[in-house]
Amino acid sequence: MARIRRLTGYIGAEVEDIDLRRELGSAESNLIQSALNEYHVIAFRKQLIDSSQQKSLTKLFGDVGRLPYVRPTEEDPDVIAVLKEAQENQAGVFGGEWHSDFSFLENPPAGSVLRAVDIPPVGGDTLWASQVAAFENLPLELKTVIENRNGIHVGKPYGVKFAPPVSTQVNGSIKMVRGDPAADREVSHPAVVTLPKSGKKALFLNPIYTVRLGGMTVEESQPYLQAIYQHATKPDFCMRWHWQSGDVVVWDNRASMHYATNDYNGFRRLLYRTTYVNEAPV
């Protein structure tokens, strides 16, 4: 019988005593879905699954989606290899800043699934921060600023106007499209979203893609956004996952931000990622 073990006070749970290689029964499926709704990130240890089984798990949470701007594997267009080779010591790391995935899309991913294959002996952890907890504990003066206001998002790493310096761009094994003017288009989403399954409210702003608040200039927005980011990534609201080969982690992209550490130069790190989509943020 599968069991749920909480990992922190605000975010994250480990699902124990379950085998993702076999077809899940309705009780197990419901337990897993409920755990994600409650804890925003769920993890499974020692799951030696393949891409087909990973996609079956992904479908528990929504339709399997494909991400723009990042080249998928040759074997499966629904799967991305999150790879950094041992010799890529000068490269950045994919996801190496706090962010919500692809929030500059009209309908950003609802969440993703990561499966660990090659893991360095130390380092390479991933952190998640609960944006539900961040909103619930947000100081009143910041809540007053953002409630009933939108955030304006742009695909900065993939566009022209806000493109980061070449020296800081991720390169190497992960191939990405750069310099696309279409990625500079502003997309508006609520700064506070309501999660469809739980009805809870969560911050939906992030340092990579949010350029300003609705009704404000970039310059006017920055003091508020920086204060929100500092608050939203407090260790109180975070979990840190120490990967092992065979781990599988699922997260809710609307309820959390995440951050991939880059502290394993000289070692190979390979995970496979799938994405699921639902309705646009509301």
LINJOVEN-V745058 format. One record per helix or strand of 2 or more residues. SS is the DSSP state (hx for helix, st for strand). FROM is the first residue (numbers start at 1). LEN is the number of residues. If there is no record, write none. Layout:
BEGIN
((SS:FROM:LEN) (SS:FROM:LEN))
END
This chain:
BEGIN
((st:3:4) (st:13:4) (hx:26:14) (st:41:4) (hx:51:8) (st:63:3) (st:80:5) (st:111:8) (st:126:5) (hx:131:6) (hx:140:7) (st:150:4) (hx:156:3) (hx:166:3) (hx:181:4) (st:187:4) (st:192:3) (st:201:3) (st:210:4) (hx:218:15) (hx:235:3) (st:238:4) (st:248:5) (st:256:5) (st:269:9))
END
